[in-house]
Amino acid sequence: MTTPSPLSLRAATTALLVIDVQERLASAMPEEAGKSAIARTERLVEGARILGLPVLVTEQYPKGLGPTVPSLKEKLDGAGASLLEKLEFDATENEGVRAHLERWRAEGRTAIVLAGMEAHICVYQTARGLSSRGFSVHVAFDAVCSREKANVEVARSLYHYAGAWVSTSEVVLFDLVGKAGSDTFKAISKLVR
């Protein structure tokens, strides 16, 4: 029997963490990059719903940055996501987030897929925090963005040095499915068309 690679994602051992995709923050992103990242995040949330993954979403200081963008909030509600407010840039420093992480670990969920804003601040610091807590971290790079392109590119390197895997929403979803021919495969395939 072979030992699974830390690159492998399986639905039974994976959770999705969506970081701070909020109205005022999203409106500060470059228009095309922001729309694309939100669409890819929605794809991940819908995939998580289909695959039965737990989903947690954070909101950074919603009084100042507003709530989660409505189109994503609708998908999150449909996936039964939990929502937590935070002030910490590294979500793993938030007591409520840590409680979810502990529950996930107790369920055998040791791989976390990350998406959100901003790539170089909250997503990066959370990736670093998750990695330091022993989770296998997979950043869906097409589902993150920052106000400036240079910060997104720096974030890619920082993820690597923090011990996270840089991936995409499509790579994540098909890795979670694992094989063709099932109704789940067909549902996931529709998401990426």
N, C-alpha and C positions, 0 to 999 in steps of 0.2 A: 504494500500500500504506500502511495506517495503522500508526502506532506504538501498541503496546499501552499501555493506561493502567496506572499503577502500582497501581491498584485491581484490575486483572484478575489472577485466579489461574488458572494452567494446571498440570496434573498434572506435566508435564515440567520445570517450573521452580520447583516448590514443595516444601517439606519441613515436617514437623510437629515442634515442640519442646514437650514436656510438662514443666512445671516443678513438682517437689516435691509431688505428690499422695500424701502419706505418711500412714500410720495415725494417728500421734499428732497431726499437724497437722490432718488431716481431722476428727478427733474434737473439735477445738476450734472448728470452724466452726458457725455456726447450723445446726441440723439440716436444715431444708428447703433452704437455700441450698447447703450442702455436698453433699447428695445430688444436687441438680440439676446442680451444676457437675461432679461426678464422672460423672454419666450423660451429660452433653454432651461431656465429654472422651472417654469411652468411644466415643461416636458418632463423634467425629473420628478416633480411632485406627482404628476399624473402617472408616471411609471411606478413610483413608489406605491401609489394607491392600487394599481393593478397587481403589483408583486407582493403587497401586504407588508411593506416596510414601515416602521414607525417614522414619523416626521416631526421635527421640532423646528419652529421658526422663532427667531429673536427680533425684537425691535429695540434699536438704540435710541434712548431718550425720545419716545414718541411725541412728547409735548413740543419738542423743538423740530423733530424730523418728520412728524406725521405718522400715520398708520401705514401698514403694508399696502402696496399698490393694489387697487381693487381687483384687477384680473387675476393676480396671483393669490389674493386672499380667498377668492372664490374656489380656486383649485385646492388650496390648503384646507379649507373647510370640508371640501369633498373627500379629501384624504384623511380626515380626522386628525389633522395636525394639532399639536399643542403650541401655544404662543406664550412667550415669556418676554417681559420688558427687561432691559438691562442698561447699565451705565458703563460697564466694563468693555473695553475694546476686545480683549480676549474673553470670549463667552465662557470658557472653562473656569474663569474666576468668579462667575455668577453662581450663587448657591442653588438656584432653581435648575440651571443647566446641569450643574454637577449631579443633582439628584436624578435627572434623566439619564445621564451618562452611567451612573452607578446601576440604575435599573437595567439599562441596555446591556451592560457588562454581565450582570447577573443572568440575563437571558441568553448570553453567548454572543451578543452583538458587539464585535470588536473592530468592525470596519465602519468608518463614517465617511459619507460622501458630503462634501461641502459645496455650497453655491452662495452667491450673494454679493454684497457691497460693503465697503470698498475693498478691492482686491488686496491692496497693500497695507490696509490698517486692520479692520476687524476680521476679515477673512484670513489674512496672514497670521495675525496673532492667535486666532482660534486654531488654525492648523498647527501652529507651533505648540500651543497648549495641549491639544489632543494628542499629538505625537509624544510629547513629554509624559503624558498619562498612559502611554502604552497602546493607544489605538492606531490602527492602520488607517491613514488619512488619504482620501482620494479627492483632490480638488477638480471639479468639473470646470476647466478653464474657460470654456465657452459660456459658462453661466456665472461668471464674475466680471466685474468692471470697476473702473475708477474714473475720476474726473479727467485725469491726464494719462495719455497712452504710455508715457515713460514709467509711470507708477505701476501700470499693469505688467509691463515687461520686467521691471525689478521684482515684482511680486512672484513671477514665475521662478526666478532664481531662488528667492527666499523660501518658497515652498520646498524646493529641492533640498536646500540646506537645513530646513526644519524637519526633514524626514518624511515629507508628504509626497504622494505620487501625483503628478500632473496628468490629467485625463481630459475627456470631453463627455458631454451628456450622452452622446450616442455610444461611445465606448463603454461607459458605465452601464447603460441599460442592457446592451447586448451581452455584457459579461454577466450581469445578474440573471438573464434568461438562460444562458448556457447552451441552448440547442434550439434548432428549428422544429417546426411541425406541430407545435401545441397551440391552443387557443391563446395562451399567454404570449407566445412568440408573435402571433398574428396581431394581437392588441398593441404590443410594443412596436412592431414594424410600422403600424399606422401612425404612431407618434412621431416617427422620424421622417416621414414622407413630406 
